[in-house]
Amino acid sequence: MSPSDIGERRAEPPRTFAFLKASHLNWLLLFLPVSGALTVVHAPHTWIFVTAALAIVPLAGLIGLATEELATYTGPAVGGLLNASFGNATELIIAFFALRAGLHEVVKASLSGSIIGNILLVLGLAMFAGGWGRKRQRFDRVHAGANAAMLFLAVVALVMPAVFDLTVYGSLEARGPLVENLSLLVAVVLMATYLASLVFSLKTHHELLAEEPLRPLALLSKAGAVWLLLGATALTAVEAELLVGSIHGATTALGMSEFFVGVIVVAVIGNAAEHSTAVIMARKDKMDLAVSVCTASSTQIALFVAPILVFLSFLLGQPMSLVFNAFEVVGIGLAVLALSVVSLDGESNWFEGLQLVAVYVVLAIVFYFVPG
């Protein structure tokens, strides 16, 4: 969750949002022991991959729940920093193990897939669910437009290494130290921008984003929230390692490319808990919150998650560039353009949501047939 979204979420009773973020998917925790048992008995990689993926979904929700609970005890500034930092913890954990395994294309595909999925799939589903049975839903177009503009600028910076590679070398392929060092410098700028956004939203302009104080939640004690955060994070790491370790075998058995797994499967499972909450909020006619969740999550992927992963890749001795393939660049561009268009009038309806989902499905079909 990006800091620009903190004030938006405070307007929603924290107890309701935190509870919804995890509770409706907790039954998937049953797959935790199942994935472990399948690994012990050396079951087919496909089974391990599917069960590990399903187990990660509720764990992501529990991390979000624990973070929001802790935020109520730490005050607005520290709470906002916690929410902003742990908003995409699941994606970071999965990507770390993928980086360690040398699956750079899976990592980059998960980054682009998260941005595309947030905007087209999740926002589309939210507009469809919220608009069904209603003539229209309204949201603050000024706030939505500002978020869309911030996301656009972040994405421009994110895809510049690919533009450089295409312009200088004529193809979108990793070109060794030059492009890797260029990507590292871009990552530094993106991270600096993210830190500046934290200062803006939590210090210099916090009064614009936090009109209501945080209220304590009755769900967990402070110690309970800490233990939940640590436990959920540790279990996510275990399941992420199982997931990554089974990717090659599962893709071979299912006839899918590792690129498709990264851009669609990995991108979806890491965000499923938060995204399902966005759809629920839209159904409750809280469209401002739903739109903000989708745009803020995409912005954080570009400004925070991507740079962190580039830094980690250098620390692991396996530098990763930010050179996305042509399909990813076009997909990201179309998604951001679609977000700008739907934000113009401050209104949405179910058919507009269906159109966004349709675009996502078309992109997913194309991604499925991309070799590699």
QUIMOVEN-V717401 format. One record per pair of residues at least 4 apart in sequence whose ideal C-beta (glycine too) atoms are under 7 Angstrom apart, sorted by the first residue. I is the first residue (numbers start at 0). J is the second residue. D is the distance in whole Angstrom. If there is no record, write none. Layout:
BEGIN
i=I j=J d=D
i=I j=J d=D
END
This chain:
BEGIN
i=0 j=4 d=5
i=0 j=82 d=5
i=0 j=83 d=6
i=0 j=86 d=3
i=0 j=295 d=5
i=0 j=296 d=7
i=0 j=299 d=6
i=1 j=83 d=6
i=1 j=196 d=7
i=1 j=295 d=4
i=1 j=298 d=5
i=1 j=299 d=5
i=2 j=79 d=6
i=2 j=83 d=5
i=2 j=196 d=5
i=2 j=197 d=5
i=2 j=200 d=4
i=2 j=201 d=6
i=3 j=146 d=6
i=3 j=149 d=7
i=3 j=196 d=7
i=3 j=200 d=6
i=3 j=208 d=7
i=3 j=295 d=6
i=4 j=8 d=6
i=4 j=291 d=5
i=4 j=295 d=4
i=5 j=9 d=7
i=5 j=79 d=5
i=5 j=82 d=6
i=5 j=200 d=6
i=5 j=208 d=6
i=5 j=209 d=7
i=6 j=208 d=3
i=6 j=209 d=5
i=6 j=210 d=7
i=7 j=287 d=6
i=7 j=288 d=6
i=7 j=291 d=4
i=8 j=16 d=6
i=8 j=288 d=7
i=9 j=209 d=6
i=9 j=211 d=5
i=9 j=213 d=6
i=10 j=211 d=6
i=11 j=15 d=6
i=11 j=16 d=5
i=11 j=285 d=7
i=11 j=288 d=6
i=13 j=17 d=6
i=13 j=67 d=6
i=13 j=71 d=6
i=13 j=213 d=7
i=13 j=214 d=6
i=13 j=216 d=6
i=14 j=18 d=6
i=14 j=216 d=5
i=14 j=217 d=7
i=14 j=218 d=7
i=15 j=19 d=6
i=16 j=20 d=6
i=16 j=276 d=7
i=17 j=64 d=5
i=17 j=67 d=4
i=17 j=68 d=6
i=17 j=216 d=6
i=17 j=218 d=7
i=18 j=22 d=5
i=18 j=218 d=7
i=19 j=23 d=6
i=19 j=276 d=5
i=19 j=279 d=6
i=20 j=60 d=5
i=20 j=63 d=5
i=20 j=64 d=5
i=20 j=272 d=6
i=20 j=273 d=6
i=20 j=276 d=5
i=21 j=25 d=6
i=21 j=57 d=7
i=21 j=60 d=4
i=21 j=61 d=5
i=21 j=63 d=7
i=21 j=64 d=4
i=21 j=272 d=6
i=23 j=275 d=7
i=24 j=56 d=6
i=24 j=57 d=4
i=24 j=60 d=5
i=24 j=272 d=6
i=24 j=275 d=7
i=25 j=57 d=5
i=27 j=53 d=5
i=27 j=54 d=6
i=27 j=56 d=5
i=27 j=57 d=5
i=28 j=54 d=7
i=28 j=57 d=5
i=29 j=33 d=7
i=30 j=34 d=6
i=30 j=50 d=5
i=30 j=53 d=4
i=30 j=54 d=4
i=31 j=35 d=7
i=31 j=54 d=5
i=31 j=234 d=7
i=32 j=36 d=6
i=33 j=37 d=6
i=33 j=50 d=5
i=34 j=38 d=7
i=34 j=47 d=6
i=34 j=50 d=4
i=34 j=51 d=4
i=34 j=54 d=5
i=34 j=238 d=6
i=34 j=241 d=6
i=35 j=39 d=7
i=36 j=40 d=6
i=37 j=42 d=4
i=37 j=46 d=5
i=37 j=47 d=5
i=37 j=50 d=6
i=38 j=47 d=6
i=38 j=241 d=6
i=42 j=46 d=5
i=42 j=47 d=6
i=43 j=252 d=7
i=44 j=48 d=6
i=44 j=245 d=4
i=44 j=248 d=3
i=44 j=249 d=5
i=44 j=252 d=7
i=45 j=49 d=6
i=45 j=249 d=5
i=45 j=252 d=5
i=45 j=253 d=6
i=46 j=50 d=6
i=47 j=51 d=6
i=47 j=241 d=6
i=47 j=245 d=4
i=48 j=52 d=6
i=48 j=242 d=6
i=48 j=245 d=4
i=48 j=246 d=7
i=48 j=249 d=4
i=49 j=53 d=6
i=50 j=54 d=6
i=51 j=55 d=7
i=51 j=238 d=5
i=51 j=241 d=4
i=51 j=242 d=4
i=51 j=245 d=7
i=52 j=242 d=6
i=52 j=264 d=7
i=52 j=268 d=5
i=54 j=58 d=7
i=54 j=238 d=5
i=55 j=59 d=6
i=55 j=89 d=6
i=55 j=235 d=6
i=55 j=238 d=5
i=55 j=239 d=7
i=55 j=242 d=7
i=55 j=268 d=5
i=55 j=269 d=7
i=56 j=268 d=6
i=56 j=271 d=4
i=56 j=272 d=6
i=57 j=61 d=6
i=57 j=272 d=7
i=58 j=62 d=7
i=58 j=89 d=7
i=58 j=231 d=5
i=58 j=234 d=6
i=58 j=235 d=5
i=58 j=238 d=7
i=59 j=63 d=7
i=59 j=89 d=4
i=59 j=269 d=6
i=59 j=271 d=7
i=59 j=272 d=5
i=60 j=64 d=6
i=60 j=272 d=3
i=61 j=65 d=6
i=61 j=227 d=6
i=61 j=231 d=4
i=62 j=66 d=6
i=62 j=85 d=6
i=62 j=88 d=5
i=62 j=89 d=6
i=62 j=228 d=6
i=62 j=231 d=5
i=62 j=232 d=6
i=62 j=235 d=7
i=63 j=67 d=6
i=63 j=272 d=6
i=63 j=273 d=6
i=64 j=68 d=6
i=65 j=69 d=6
i=65 j=224 d=5
i=65 j=227 d=4
i=65 j=228 d=4
i=65 j=231 d=6
i=66 j=70 d=6
i=66 j=81 d=5
i=66 j=82 d=6
i=66 j=85 d=4
i=66 j=228 d=6
i=67 j=82 d=7
i=68 j=216 d=5
i=68 j=218 d=6
i=68 j=219 d=5
i=68 j=224 d=4
i=69 j=73 d=6
i=69 j=81 d=6
i=69 j=224 d=5
i=69 j=225 d=7
i=69 j=228 d=7
i=70 j=78 d=3
i=70 j=81 d=5
i=70 j=82 d=6
i=70 j=213 d=7
i=71 j=78 d=7
i=71 j=213 d=5
i=71 j=214 d=7
i=71 j=215 d=5
i=71 j=216 d=5
i=72 j=221 d=5
i=73 j=77 d=4
i=73 j=78 d=5
i=73 j=81 d=7
i=74 j=78 d=6
i=75 j=79 d=6
i=75 j=205 d=7
i=75 j=209 d=6
i=75 j=213 d=6
i=76 j=80 d=7
i=76 j=201 d=5
i=77 j=81 d=6
i=78 j=82 d=6
i=78 j=213 d=6
i=79 j=83 d=6
i=79 j=200 d=7
i=79 j=201 d=5
i=80 j=84 d=6
i=80 j=197 d=7
i=80 j=201 d=6
i=81 j=85 d=6
i=82 j=86 d=6
i=83 j=197 d=6
i=86 j=296 d=7
i=86 j=299 d=6
i=87 j=91 d=6
i=87 j=299 d=6
i=87 j=300 d=6
i=87 j=304 d=5
i=88 j=92 d=6
i=88 j=232 d=7
i=89 j=93 d=6
i=89 j=235 d=6
i=89 j=269 d=4
i=90 j=94 d=6
i=90 j=109 d=7
i=90 j=113 d=6
i=90 j=269 d=4
i=90 j=304 d=6
i=91 j=95 d=6
i=91 j=304 d=6
i=91 j=307 d=6
i=92 j=235 d=5
i=92 j=236 d=5
i=92 j=239 d=5
i=93 j=97 d=6
i=93 j=239 d=4
i=93 j=242 d=7
i=93 j=243 d=7
i=93 j=265 d=6
i=93 j=269 d=6
i=94 j=98 d=6
i=94 j=106 d=5
i=94 j=109 d=6
i=94 j=308 d=5
i=95 j=99 d=6
i=95 j=311 d=6
i=96 j=100 d=6
i=96 j=239 d=5
i=96 j=240 d=5
i=96 j=243 d=4
i=97 j=102 d=4
i=97 j=105 d=5
i=97 j=106 d=5
i=97 j=243 d=5
i=98 j=106 d=6
i=98 j=308 d=7
i=98 j=311 d=6
i=98 j=312 d=5
i=98 j=315 d=6
i=98 j=317 d=7
i=98 j=319 d=7
i=99 j=315 d=6
i=100 j=243 d=5
i=101 j=317 d=6
i=102 j=106 d=6
i=102 j=243 d=7
i=102 j=246 d=7
i=102 j=257 d=7
i=103 j=107 d=6
i=103 j=319 d=5
i=104 j=108 d=6
i=104 j=257 d=6
i=104 j=258 d=6
i=104 j=261 d=7
i=104 j=371 d=7
i=105 j=109 d=6
i=105 j=246 d=7
i=105 j=257 d=5
i=105 j=260 d=6
i=105 j=261 d=4
i=105 j=265 d=7
i=106 j=110 d=7
i=106 j=261 d=7
i=106 j=308 d=6
i=106 j=319 d=6
i=107 j=111 d=7
i=107 j=323 d=6
i=108 j=112 d=6
i=108 j=258 d=5
i=108 j=261 d=3
i=108 j=262 d=4
i=108 j=327 d=7
i=109 j=113 d=6
i=109 j=261 d=5
i=109 j=262 d=7
i=109 j=265 d=4
i=109 j=266 d=5
i=110 j=114 d=7
i=110 j=300 d=6
i=110 j=304 d=7
i=110 j=305 d=5
i=111 j=115 d=6
i=111 j=262 d=6
i=111 j=323 d=6
i=111 j=327 d=4
i=111 j=330 d=6
i=111 j=331 d=6
i=112 j=116 d=6
i=112 j=261 d=6
i=112 j=262 d=4
i=112 j=263 d=6
i=112 j=266 d=3
i=113 j=117 d=6
i=113 j=266 d=5
i=113 j=270 d=6
i=113 j=300 d=5
i=114 j=118 d=7
i=114 j=154 d=7
i=114 j=297 d=5
i=114 j=300 d=5
i=114 j=301 d=7
i=114 j=331 d=6
i=114 j=334 d=6
i=115 j=119 d=6
i=115 j=330 d=5
i=115 j=331 d=6
i=115 j=334 d=5
i=115 j=359 d=7
i=115 j=362 d=7
i=116 j=120 d=5
i=116 j=121 d=6
i=116 j=266 d=5
i=116 j=267 d=6
i=116 j=270 d=7
i=116 j=359 d=7
i=117 j=121 d=5
i=117 j=122 d=7
i=117 j=270 d=7
i=117 j=293 d=5
i=117 j=296 d=5
i=117 j=297 d=4
i=118 j=122 d=6
i=118 j=293 d=6
i=118 j=297 d=6
i=118 j=334 d=4
i=118 j=335 d=7
i=118 j=337 d=6
i=118 j=338 d=5
i=119 j=123 d=6
i=119 j=334 d=5
i=119 j=337 d=6
i=119 j=355 d=5
i=119 j=356 d=7
i=119 j=358 d=5
i=119 j=359 d=4
i=120 j=124 d=6
i=120 j=356 d=6
i=120 j=359 d=4
i=121 j=125 d=6
i=121 j=274 d=4
i=121 j=277 d=6
i=121 j=293 d=5
i=122 j=126 d=6
i=122 j=290 d=7
i=122 j=293 d=4
i=122 j=355 d=6
i=123 j=127 d=6
i=123 j=352 d=5
i=123 j=353 d=7
i=123 j=355 d=3
i=123 j=356 d=4
i=123 j=359 d=6
i=124 j=128 d=6
i=124 j=278 d=5
i=124 j=352 d=7
i=124 j=356 d=6
i=125 j=129 d=6
i=125 j=277 d=5
i=125 j=278 d=5
i=125 j=281 d=4
i=125 j=289 d=4
i=125 j=293 d=7
i=125 j=352 d=7
i=126 j=130 d=6
i=126 j=281 d=7
i=126 j=347 d=4
i=126 j=349 d=7
i=126 j=351 d=5
i=126 j=352 d=3
i=126 j=355 d=7
i=127 j=131 d=6
i=127 j=349 d=5
i=127 j=352 d=3
i=127 j=353 d=5
i=127 j=356 d=7
i=128 j=278 d=5
i=128 j=281 d=5
i=128 j=282 d=5
i=129 j=136 d=5
i=129 j=281 d=3
i=129 j=282 d=5
i=129 j=284 d=6
i=129 j=286 d=6
i=129 j=289 d=7
i=130 j=136 d=6
i=130 j=347 d=6
i=130 j=348 d=4
i=130 j=349 d=3
i=130 j=352 d=6
i=131 j=349 d=5
i=135 j=346 d=5
i=135 j=347 d=7
i=135 j=348 d=5
i=136 j=284 d=6
i=136 j=286 d=4
i=136 j=346 d=7
i=136 j=347 d=5
i=137 j=286 d=7
i=137 j=345 d=6
i=137 j=346 d=5
i=138 j=143 d=6
i=138 j=286 d=4
i=138 j=287 d=5
i=138 j=290 d=5
i=138 j=345 d=6
i=139 j=143 d=6
i=139 j=287 d=5
i=139 j=345 d=7
i=140 j=144 d=6
i=140 j=342 d=6
i=140 j=343 d=7
i=140 j=344 d=7
i=140 j=345 d=3
i=141 j=145 d=6
i=142 j=146 d=7
i=143 j=147 d=6
i=143 j=290 d=5
i=143 j=342 d=4
i=143 j=345 d=7
i=144 j=148 d=6
i=144 j=342 d=5
i=145 j=149 d=6
i=146 j=150 d=6
i=146 j=291 d=7
i=146 j=294 d=4
i=146 j=295 d=7
i=146 j=298 d=7
i=147 j=151 d=6
i=147 j=294 d=6
i=147 j=338 d=5
i=147 j=339 d=5
i=147 j=342 d=5
i=148 j=152 d=7
i=149 j=153 d=6
i=149 j=298 d=6
i=150 j=154 d=6
i=150 j=294 d=6
i=150 j=297 d=5
i=150 j=298 d=5
i=150 j=301 d=7
i=150 j=335 d=6
i=150 j=338 d=7
i=151 j=155 d=6
i=151 j=335 d=5
i=151 j=339 d=7
i=152 j=156 d=7
i=153 j=157 d=6
i=153 j=189 d=7
i=153 j=298 d=6
i=153 j=301 d=4
i=153 j=302 d=5
i=154 j=158 d=6
i=154 j=301 d=6
i=154 j=331 d=6
i=154 j=335 d=5
i=155 j=159 d=7
i=156 j=185 d=6
i=156 j=188 d=6
i=156 j=189 d=6
i=157 j=189 d=7
i=157 j=301 d=5
i=157 j=305 d=6
i=157 j=321 d=6
i=158 j=162 d=6
i=158 j=323 d=6
i=158 j=328 d=5
i=158 j=331 d=7
i=159 j=163 d=6
i=159 j=185 d=6
i=160 j=164 d=6
i=160 j=178 d=6
i=160 j=181 d=5
i=160 j=182 d=5
i=160 j=185 d=6
i=160 j=320 d=6
i=160 j=321 d=4
i=160 j=322 d=5
i=161 j=165 d=6
i=161 j=171 d=6
i=161 j=322 d=5
i=161 j=323 d=5
i=161 j=328 d=5
i=162 j=166 d=6
i=163 j=167 d=6
i=163 j=181 d=6
i=164 j=168 d=6
i=164 j=171 d=6
i=164 j=172 d=7
i=164 j=174 d=6
i=164 j=178 d=6
i=164 j=322 d=5
i=165 j=169 d=7
i=165 j=170 d=7
i=165 j=171 d=6
i=168 j=174 d=6
i=171 j=322 d=6
i=171 j=324 d=5
i=171 j=325 d=6
i=173 j=178 d=6
i=173 j=320 d=5
i=173 j=322 d=6
i=174 j=178 d=4
i=175 j=179 d=7
i=176 j=180 d=6
i=177 j=181 d=6
i=178 j=182 d=6
i=178 j=320 d=5
i=178 j=322 d=6
i=179 j=183 d=7
i=179 j=318 d=4
i=179 j=320 d=5
i=180 j=184 d=7
i=181 j=185 d=6
i=182 j=186 d=6
i=182 j=309 d=6
i=182 j=320 d=4
i=182 j=321 d=4
i=183 j=187 d=7
i=183 j=309 d=6
i=183 j=313 d=6
i=184 j=188 d=7
i=185 j=189 d=6
i=185 j=321 d=6
i=186 j=190 d=6
i=186 j=305 d=7
i=186 j=306 d=4
i=186 j=309 d=4
i=186 j=310 d=6
i=187 j=191 d=6
i=188 j=192 d=6
i=189 j=193 d=6
i=189 j=301 d=7
i=189 j=302 d=5
i=189 j=305 d=7
i=189 j=306 d=5
i=190 j=194 d=6
i=190 j=306 d=4
i=191 j=195 d=6
i=192 j=196 d=6
i=192 j=302 d=6
i=193 j=197 d=7
i=193 j=302 d=4
i=193 j=303 d=5
i=194 j=198 d=7
i=195 j=199 d=6
i=196 j=200 d=6
i=197 j=201 d=5
i=198 j=202 d=5
i=198 j=203 d=6
i=199 j=203 d=6
i=199 j=204 d=5
i=200 j=204 d=6
i=200 j=205 d=6
i=200 j=208 d=5
i=201 j=205 d=6
i=204 j=208 d=7
i=205 j=209 d=5
i=219 j=223 d=4
i=219 j=224 d=5
i=219 j=227 d=6
i=220 j=224 d=7
i=221 j=225 d=7
i=222 j=226 d=6
i=223 j=227 d=6
i=224 j=228 d=6
i=225 j=229 d=6
i=226 j=230 d=6
i=227 j=231 d=6
i=228 j=232 d=6
i=229 j=233 d=6
i=230 j=234 d=6
i=231 j=235 d=6
i=232 j=236 d=7
i=233 j=237 d=7
i=234 j=238 d=6
i=235 j=239 d=6
i=236 j=240 d=7
i=237 j=241 d=7
i=238 j=242 d=6
i=239 j=243 d=6
i=240 j=244 d=6
i=241 j=245 d=6
i=242 j=246 d=7
i=245 j=249 d=5
i=246 j=250 d=6
i=246 j=257 d=6
i=246 j=260 d=6
i=247 j=251 d=6
i=248 j=252 d=6
i=249 j=253 d=6
i=250 j=255 d=5
i=250 j=256 d=6
i=250 j=257 d=5
i=250 j=260 d=6
i=255 j=259 d=5
i=255 j=260 d=6
i=256 j=369 d=6
i=256 j=370 d=6
i=256 j=371 d=5
i=257 j=261 d=6
i=258 j=262 d=6
i=258 j=366 d=7
i=258 j=369 d=6
i=258 j=371 d=5
i=259 j=263 d=6
i=259 j=366 d=5
i=259 j=367 d=5
i=259 j=369 d=7
i=260 j=264 d=5
i=260 j=265 d=6
i=261 j=265 d=5
i=262 j=266 d=6
i=262 j=366 d=5
i=263 j=267 d=6
i=263 j=363 d=6
i=263 j=366 d=6
i=264 j=268 d=6
i=265 j=269 d=7
i=267 j=271 d=6
i=270 j=274 d=5
i=270 j=296 d=7
i=271 j=275 d=6
i=272 j=276 d=7
i=273 j=277 d=7
i=273 j=292 d=7
i=273 j=296 d=7
i=274 j=278 d=7
i=275 j=279 d=6
i=276 j=280 d=6
i=277 j=281 d=6
i=277 j=289 d=5
i=277 j=292 d=4
i=277 j=293 d=6
i=278 j=282 d=6
i=279 j=283 d=7
i=280 j=285 d=4
i=280 j=288 d=5
i=280 j=289 d=5
i=281 j=285 d=7
i=281 j=286 d=6
i=281 j=289 d=4
i=285 j=289 d=6
i=286 j=290 d=6
i=286 j=347 d=6
i=287 j=291 d=6
i=288 j=292 d=6
i=289 j=293 d=7
i=290 j=294 d=6
i=291 j=295 d=6
i=292 j=296 d=6
i=293 j=297 d=7
i=294 j=298 d=6
i=294 j=338 d=7
i=295 j=299 d=6
i=296 j=300 d=7
i=297 j=301 d=7
i=298 j=302 d=6
i=299 j=303 d=5
i=299 j=304 d=6
i=300 j=304 d=5
i=300 j=305 d=6
i=301 j=305 d=6
i=303 j=307 d=6
i=304 j=308 d=6
i=305 j=309 d=7
i=305 j=321 d=7
i=306 j=310 d=6
i=307 j=311 d=6
i=308 j=312 d=6
i=308 j=319 d=7
i=309 j=313 d=7
i=309 j=319 d=6
i=309 j=321 d=7
i=310 j=314 d=6
i=311 j=315 d=6
i=312 j=317 d=6
i=312 j=318 d=5
i=312 j=319 d=4
i=313 j=318 d=5
i=323 j=327 d=4
i=323 j=328 d=5
i=325 j=329 d=6
i=326 j=330 d=6
i=326 j=365 d=6
i=326 j=366 d=6
i=326 j=369 d=6
i=327 j=331 d=6
i=328 j=332 d=6
i=329 j=333 d=6
i=330 j=334 d=6
i=330 j=362 d=5
i=331 j=335 d=6
i=332 j=336 d=6
i=333 j=337 d=6
i=333 j=358 d=7
i=334 j=338 d=7
i=335 j=339 d=7
i=336 j=340 d=6
i=337 j=341 d=6
i=337 j=355 d=6
i=337 j=358 d=7
i=338 j=342 d=6
i=341 j=347 d=6
i=341 j=351 d=6
i=347 j=351 d=5
i=347 j=352 d=7
i=349 j=353 d=6
i=350 j=354 d=7
i=351 j=355 d=7
i=352 j=356 d=7
i=353 j=357 d=6
i=354 j=358 d=7
i=355 j=359 d=7
i=356 j=360 d=6
i=357 j=361 d=6
i=358 j=362 d=6
i=359 j=363 d=6
i=360 j=364 d=7
i=361 j=365 d=7
i=362 j=366 d=6
i=363 j=367 d=6
i=365 j=369 d=7
END
